[in-house]
Amino acid sequence: MNWVYWSRLYDSKFQAGCLVRRIESDGWLFGVEMPREVEVYRSRKGKFGVRYMP
């Protein structure tokens, strides 16, 4: 499987981490299929992004 990248980059790791927590909790709250793995990564330009493996 390939990584799916979220379309937005964030200035801080905290902001990207909040999105990771939301993705994890949305699956639990709404009963949708959760991704296997969700993580924060750092781009070459120094910003932070979120990627997940469905």
Summary of the structure (lengths in Angstrom):
residues: 54
radius of gyration: 11.3
end to end distance: 7.8
largest distance: 35.6
contacts: 128
relative contact order: 0.34
helix: 33%
strand: 28%
